[in-house]
């Protein structure tokens, strides 16, 4: 089985690519939704978040994502601690998920490919790119405050991986270039 990571910063269009692949019949693991589910269900992880990152981020057994985001996106050390807490649980979940897939390519959607170490699990990386202003507009259109969107983009964009995956393909999602033909070409289905 081939495991392909779909990556790109906020507003790049990773979810568009993932949805298109799912419609084509491919299995797609969304790291954000699975990480949220893990954080919502794992009481030990919630205690660590409350103790080590933000005491008011866990309310009545649920993560208050707005409070947690306010903390971690304004404190790099807190963001690093949160990521280190969640990444291994997500990678373990991906390994379990991948173990039951058939022989066709399967996909992992992630915004933090290298920071999480998921790049080491992937056979290929499909990097989704879009101009910065368009990414910002997409994030705002989804209801994010513009300042918060800029902050998240800055945090994601400033990260420079110590290593780059050896097999990276680029998908342009600039609102002009059609995405589906690019996917078909990458899938060798033209």
C-alpha positions as CSV (number, residue, x, y, z in Angstrom):
1,X,0.0,0.0,0.0
2,X,1.2,3.5,-0.8
3,X,0.6,6.1,1.9
4,X,0.5,9.7,0.6
5,X,0.5,12.8,2.8
6,X,-1.5,15.8,1.6
7,X,0.1,18.9,3.2
8,X,-0.1,22.6,3.0
9,X,-0.7,25.6,5.3
10,X,-4.1,26.9,6.4
11,X,-6.2,28.0,3.5
12,X,-4.1,26.2,0.9
13,X,-6.8,23.8,-0.1
14,X,-5.8,20.5,1.5
15,X,-9.4,19.7,2.3
16,X,-10.5,20.3,-1.3
17,X,-7.9,17.8,-2.4
18,X,-8.9,15.3,0.3
19,X,-12.6,15.6,-0.5
20,X,-11.9,15.1,-4.2
21,X,-9.9,12.0,-3.5
22,X,-12.6,10.6,-1.2
23,X,-15.2,11.2,-3.9
24,X,-12.9,9.2,-6.2
25,X,-13.1,6.4,-3.7
26,X,-9.8,6.7,-1.9
27,X,-9.4,6.5,1.9
28,X,-8.3,9.7,3.5
29,X,-7.3,10.2,7.1
30,X,-7.9,13.8,8.3
31,X,-5.3,14.4,11.0
32,X,-7.1,17.5,12.4
33,X,-10.4,15.7,13.0
34,X,-8.8,12.6,14.4
35,X,-6.6,14.7,16.7
36,X,-9.7,16.5,17.9
37,X,-11.4,13.2,18.6
38,X,-8.4,11.8,20.4
39,X,-8.2,15.0,22.5
40,X,-11.9,14.8,23.3
41,X,-11.8,11.2,24.4
42,X,-8.4,10.8,26.1
43,X,-8.8,12.0,29.7
44,X,-5.1,11.5,30.5
45,X,-4.2,13.8,27.6
46,X,-6.8,16.4,28.8
47,X,-5.2,16.4,32.2
48,X,-1.7,16.9,30.7
49,X,-3.0,19.8,28.6
50,X,-4.7,21.4,31.6
51,X,-1.5,20.9,33.8
52,X,1.2,21.7,31.3
53,X,-0.3,24.2,28.8
54,X,-3.5,26.0,29.9
55,X,-5.5,25.2,33.0
56,X,-8.7,26.7,31.6
57,X,-8.5,24.8,28.2
58,X,-10.4,21.8,29.6
59,X,-13.9,22.6,30.7
60,X,-16.2,19.8,32.0
61,X,-14.2,17.1,30.2
62,X,-14.1,18.9,26.9
63,X,-11.3,20.9,25.2
64,X,-12.1,24.6,24.8
65,X,-10.4,25.0,21.5
66,X,-10.6,28.7,21.4
67,X,-8.8,29.1,24.7
68,X,-6.2,26.5,23.8
69,X,-5.6,28.1,20.4
70,X,-5.2,31.6,22.0
71,X,-2.6,30.1,24.3
72,X,-0.6,28.0,21.9
73,X,-0.6,30.3,18.9
74,X,0.8,33.1,21.1
75,X,3.4,30.9,22.9
76,X,5.7,28.8,20.8
77,X,6.8,26.7,23.8
78,X,3.2,25.9,24.6
79,X,2.5,25.0,21.0
80,X,5.5,22.7,21.0
81,X,4.4,21.0,24.2
82,X,0.9,20.5,22.8
83,X,2.2,19.1,19.6
84,X,4.5,16.7,21.3
85,X,1.5,15.5,23.4
86,X,-0.8,14.9,20.5
87,X,1.5,13.8,17.7
88,X,2.4,10.3,18.9
89,X,-1.2,9.5,19.6
90,X,-2.2,10.6,16.1
91,X,0.7,8.6,14.5
92,X,-0.3,5.5,16.4
93,X,-3.8,6.0,15.2
94,X,-2.6,6.4,11.6
95,X,-0.5,3.2,11.8
96,X,-3.6,1.3,13.0
97,X,-5.8,2.8,10.3
98,X,-3.2,2.1,7.6
99,X,-2.8,-1.5,8.7
100,X,-6.4,-2.3,7.6
101,X,-6.3,-0.5,4.2
102,X,-6.3,-2.5,0.9
103,X,-3.5,-2.2,-1.7
104,X,-4.7,1.1,-3.2
105,X,-3.1,4.4,-2.3
106,X,-4.4,5.9,1.0
107,X,-4.0,9.5,2.0
108,X,-3.2,11.5,5.2
109,X,-4.3,15.1,5.3
110,X,-2.0,17.2,7.6
111,X,-1.0,20.8,8.0
112,X,2.0,20.0,10.1
113,X,3.7,17.2,8.2
114,X,7.3,17.6,9.3
115,X,6.6,18.9,12.8
116,X,4.5,15.8,13.6
117,X,6.9,13.3,12.0
118,X,4.2,12.0,9.7
119,X,6.5,12.6,6.8
120,X,8.5,9.6,8.0
121,X,5.4,7.4,7.6
122,X,4.5,8.6,4.0
123,X,5.8,7.2,0.8
124,X,5.0,10.5,-1.0
125,X,4.0,14.1,-0.1
126,X,1.5,16.1,-2.1
127,X,2.0,19.7,-1.1
128,X,-1.0,21.9,-1.8
129,X,0.0,25.5,-2.5
130,X,-1.9,28.8,-2.9
131,X,-0.9,32.5,-2.8
132,X,-0.7,33.9,0.7
133,X,-3.5,36.5,0.2
134,X,-5.9,33.8,-1.1
135,X,-5.0,31.5,1.8
136,X,-5.8,34.3,4.2
137,X,-9.1,35.1,2.5
138,X,-10.1,31.4,2.6
139,X,-9.5,31.3,6.3
140,X,-11.5,34.4,6.9
141,X,-14.3,33.1,4.7
142,X,-14.5,30.1,6.9
143,X,-15.1,32.3,9.9
144,X,-11.6,32.8,11.3
145,X,-10.6,36.2,12.6
146,X,-8.1,37.8,10.2
147,X,-5.5,38.4,12.9
148,X,-5.8,34.8,14.1
149,X,-5.5,33.5,10.5
150,X,-2.4,35.6,10.0
151,X,-0.9,34.3,13.2
152,X,-1.5,30.7,12.3
153,X,-0.1,31.2,8.8
154,X,3.0,32.8,10.2
155,X,3.5,29.9,12.7
156,X,3.0,27.3,9.9
157,X,5.0,29.2,7.3
158,X,8.0,30.1,9.5
159,X,8.7,26.4,10.3
160,X,11.6,25.1,8.2
161,X,12.0,21.4,8.3
162,X,15.4,20.0,9.0
163,X,14.7,17.4,6.4
164,X,12.5,17.4,3.3
165,X,10.7,14.3,2.0
166,X,12.4,12.8,-1.0
167,X,9.2,12.4,-3.0
168,X,7.2,15.7,-3.1
169,X,4.7,16.7,-5.7
170,X,3.0,20.0,-5.8
171,X,-0.7,20.7,-6.4
172,X,-1.5,24.3,-7.3
173,X,-4.8,25.5,-5.8
174,X,-4.8,29.2,-6.8
175,X,-8.4,29.5,-7.8
176,X,-7.4,29.5,-11.5
177,X,-5.6,26.2,-12.1
178,X,-8.0,23.2,-12.1
179,X,-7.2,20.8,-9.3
180,X,-8.9,17.6,-10.6
181,X,-6.6,17.3,-13.7
182,X,-3.6,17.6,-11.4
183,X,-4.9,14.9,-9.1
184,X,-5.6,12.6,-12.1
185,X,-2.1,13.1,-13.4
186,X,-0.6,12.3,-10.0
187,X,-2.8,9.2,-9.8
188,X,-1.7,8.3,-13.4
189,X,-5.4,8.2,-14.3
190,X,-5.4,10.6,-17.3
